[in-house]
Amino acid sequence: MNVETSRHSGHIDIIRELIDGSTGLYRDNTNIPAYEPAAWAALQEKIRNASHSR
């Protein structure tokens, strides 16, 4: 039951983000690191490379 609940909670969070336009945990505290765009791009590249290496 916990897995099922957490799976649907993720969907609800995506819908909320689409509706109110904000991301993260709360509007005042997103709980998302404040990376610069270049740092986000580097992180995405690292994840992409890791996913293709298997």
N, C-alpha and C positions, 0 to 999 in steps of 0.2 A: 504494500500500500504506500509506503514512503517513496519508493521509486516512482510509482505512478503519479503521486502528488507532485513530486519535484519536477517531473517531466512536463506536466501541465502548467506548473507555475512558471516555467521558462516561456511557454507560449503566451501566457497572460502578460508577462513582462514585455515581450516583444510588441504585443498589441498596445499596451499602455504607452510604450515609447513612440509608436506610430501615431497615437492619438494626441498626446501632449507635447511631442517633439523633443522631450528631454531624454537623456540616457543615464544609466546608473541607478544607484540605490534610491536616492532622494534628490529632489530638485536642488537643495542647498548642499548636499553631500553626495556627490555622484559615486564615490568609492572607486573612481577610475583614475589611474595615474595621469598626471599632467605632463605628458611627453610632448615634445615638439614634433611637428609633422615628419621630420627626418628620422627621429627615433622610432615613431610608429612604423614608418616604411621599412626600417631596418629590422624591426621585430617581425613584421609580416614576412619579409624575405627569409628570415631565420626559420620561421614556422613552415613556410612553403618548401624550403630546402629540406627540412627534416621530414616532411610528409612524402617527398619524392625519393628519399634515400632508402626507403624500405621496400 
